[in-house]
Amino acid sequence: MPAIDASDLTKRYGDTLAVDGLSLSVPEGTVYGFLGSNGAGKTTTMRMLTGLSKPTAGTAAVGGAVVTDRAALRPRIGYMPEEPPLYDQATAFEQLEYVGGLRGIDAETARARGEELFEALGLDVGPADRIDDFSKGMRQKVAYAQTVLHDPAVVFLDEPTSGLDPRAARTLRDRIRRLADEGTTVFLSTHILPVVEEAADAVGILYEGSLVAEGSPDELVARAEAGEGGTLEDAFLDVTSSDPTQSGRSDEATENGNGPREESTLDV
Ligand SMILES: Nc1ncnc2c1ncn2[C@@H]1O[C@H](COP(=O)(O)OP(=O)(O)OP(=O)(O)O)[C@@H](O)[C@H]1O
């Protein structure tokens, strides 16, 4: 059974078709790189796969739980959104204790696991160090630690390395790869293509709500016929262009206008 199994997943906001009949299958213990231009529907897809947004149509199961069954889904997944929820007034360890408490993990276990994770991530924090004094990179590492604290089967990461310096980005990328090598499935959305190129087993490219290309990074590069030295960026630009002279699928350029985002988190 795939770790992520989505069939015809669709989300409509009024006239905006944010995700249009998306089907994908991600095997256990692999990293799936999820790419797409701004507004392509990546966050909407992740919100549906993590039970935060109800699909307009279609079905999906993650870690064996259907996404509409939030009670079954919650313990099996970890989700690090683009702007992770952190309490500025808390210390890094208090943050993990709090999140652990929500997950049924006692404070002592959360603290011990936090120590391990922080060490692995190269995050040097003392027990009194508060999150509001942390750099962006330090915050991202705390956010990552709280996402994997309960050892979920499937982890969703939205731009985990954005704003990180090269060393911090590499540390996180290596952790992501290691997670998958240890059996966790990772769904990784990012605009930073080298991260996907190095960490992902498979890549899906979303364009105006539809999956327009899928394969290993090497396959996508080869398919883009980018020639010697082609990169995932060439492949990405090739399948996400609405310019008929630049894209092999230009005649499919959609009319799904990307309307303004409603300021609402209550879109279930
Ligand atoms: N709550 C909402 N209400 C109305 N429209 C929305 C809502 N959330 C997303 N959309 C619309 O759905 C489309 C897809 O948005 P989404 O945020 O999923 O894209 P994305 O690929 O994550 O973009 P980015 O890379 O910029 O984060 C956009 O047209 C967006 O305006």
Ligand as a Chemical Component Dictionary entry (heavy atoms), coordinates in Angstrom:
data_LIG
# 
_chem_comp.id                   LIG 
_chem_comp.type                 NON-POLYMER 
_chem_comp.pdbx_formal_charge   0 
_chem_comp.three_letter_code    LIG 
# 
loop_
_chem_comp_atom.comp_id 
_chem_comp_atom.atom_id 
_chem_comp_atom.alt_atom_id 
_chem_comp_atom.type_symbol 
_chem_comp_atom.charge 
_chem_comp_atom.model_Cartn_x 
_chem_comp_atom.model_Cartn_y 
_chem_comp_atom.model_Cartn_z 
_chem_comp_atom.pdbx_ordinal 
LIG N1  N1  N 0 -8.623 29.856 1.223  1  
LIG C1  C1  C 0 -8.621 30.193 -0.070 2  
LIG N2  N2  N 0 -9.648 30.886 -0.614 3  
LIG C2  C2  C 0 -9.668 31.206 -1.932 4  
LIG N3  N3  N 0 -8.698 30.875 -2.811 5  
LIG C3  C3  C 0 -7.660 30.180 -2.338 6  
LIG C4  C4  C 0 -7.560 29.797 -0.952 7  
LIG N4  N4  N 0 -6.381 29.097 -0.792 8  
LIG C5  C5  C 0 -5.809 29.064 -2.002 9  
LIG N5  N5  N 0 -6.557 29.713 -2.930 10 
LIG C6  C6  C 0 -6.262 29.868 -4.364 11 
LIG O1  O1  O 0 -5.958 28.584 -4.855 12 
LIG C7  C7  C 0 -4.865 28.636 -5.781 13 
LIG C8  C8  C 0 -3.754 27.731 -5.291 14 
LIG O2  O2  O 0 -3.153 28.312 -4.108 15 
LIG P1  P1  P 0 -2.028 27.568 -3.267 16 
LIG O3  O3  O 0 -1.747 28.435 -2.077 17 
LIG O4  O4  O 0 -2.423 26.169 -3.014 18 
LIG O5  O5  O 0 -0.796 27.607 -4.264 19 
LIG P2  P2  P 0 0.741  27.282 -4.004 20 
LIG O6  O6  O 0 1.174  26.413 -5.122 21 
LIG O7  O7  O 0 0.936  26.759 -2.614 22 
LIG O8  O8  O 0 1.422  28.712 -4.133 23 
LIG P3  P3  P 0 2.772  29.317 -3.488 24 
LIG O9  O9  O 0 3.922  28.617 -4.137 25 
LIG O10 O10 O 0 2.713  30.757 -3.871 26 
LIG O11 O11 O 0 2.711  29.108 -1.994 27 
LIG C9  C9  C 0 -4.488 30.097 -5.895 28 
LIG O12 O12 O 0 -5.190 30.628 -6.997 29 
LIG C10 C10 C 0 -5.004 30.699 -4.617 30 
LIG O13 O13 O 0 -5.303 32.060 -4.789 31 
# 
loop_
_chem_comp_bond.comp_id 
_chem_comp_bond.atom_id_1 
_chem_comp_bond.atom_id_2 
_chem_comp_bond.value_order 
_chem_comp_bond.pdbx_ordinal 
LIG N1  C1  SING 1  
LIG C1  N2  SING 2  
LIG C1  C4  DOUB 3  
LIG N2  C2  DOUB 4  
LIG C2  N3  SING 5  
LIG N3  C3  DOUB 6  
LIG C3  C4  SING 7  
LIG C3  N5  SING 8  
LIG C4  N4  SING 9  
LIG N4  C5  DOUB 10 
LIG C5  N5  SING 11 
LIG N5  C6  SING 12 
LIG C6  O1  SING 13 
LIG C6  C10 SING 14 
LIG O1  C7  SING 15 
LIG C7  C8  SING 16 
LIG C7  C9  SING 17 
LIG C8  O2  SING 18 
LIG O2  P1  SING 19 
LIG P1  O3  DOUB 20 
LIG P1  O4  SING 21 
LIG P1  O5  SING 22 
LIG O5  P2  SING 23 
LIG P2  O6  DOUB 24 
LIG P2  O7  SING 25 
LIG P2  O8  SING 26 
LIG O8  P3  SING 27 
LIG P3  O9  DOUB 28 
LIG P3  O10 SING 29 
LIG P3  O11 SING 30 
LIG C9  O12 SING 31 
LIG C9  C10 SING 32 
LIG C10 O13 SING 33 
# 
